[in-house]
Amino acid sequence: MANAGPIPDETPVPERLPAAAVQMVKIFADGKIAQLKFDLDGVRWVDGYINRCRHEFPPGQRSGLVSYLSAFVGECIIATFGGEWTLGDHGLWGVQVTKHVWACPRAKIEKQFESGPSESVASFVEFIPALDKGLESGAISSPASRKP
């Protein structure tokens, strides 16, 4: 397991994200909040956690928590489906899972904090294989390929 100490500021972002995920696992374990693993069950736990505590963290007070949860969910995606952290077109870091699917845990987690279970990060992650299959076969078109 990687070092769960402070992450130096000069560490490149793609290296900070896995380190932040490991830190979150350690913090939650040390606080006896949860014993998390980098898998779909870990994502489902995060989903429930957000639903349980979302009203306790107004938008201006949850950035750090969202960053840690996002790093953890991204690492769960990588561990489950493969992929790597990449910077997206909108300036957010996400996981390039396949050539067709780029997943942004931070955006989905923010939406879940705002809207609740209807924006479930677990459902989002669980849908990745079907989304990839649909995009690959052409059954689903990506927004970039749709004509106005």
Secondary structure as UniProt FT lines:
FT   TURN            9..10
FT   HELIX           13..30
FT   TURN            31..32
FT   HELIX           40..53
FT   HELIX           54..56
FT   HELIX           59..61
FT   HELIX           63..81
FT   STRAND          84..87
FT   TURN            89..90
FT   STRAND          93..96
FT   STRAND          102..103
FT   HELIX           105..115
FT   HELIX           116..119
FT   HELIX           121..126
FT   HELIX           128..137
FT   HELIX           143..145
//
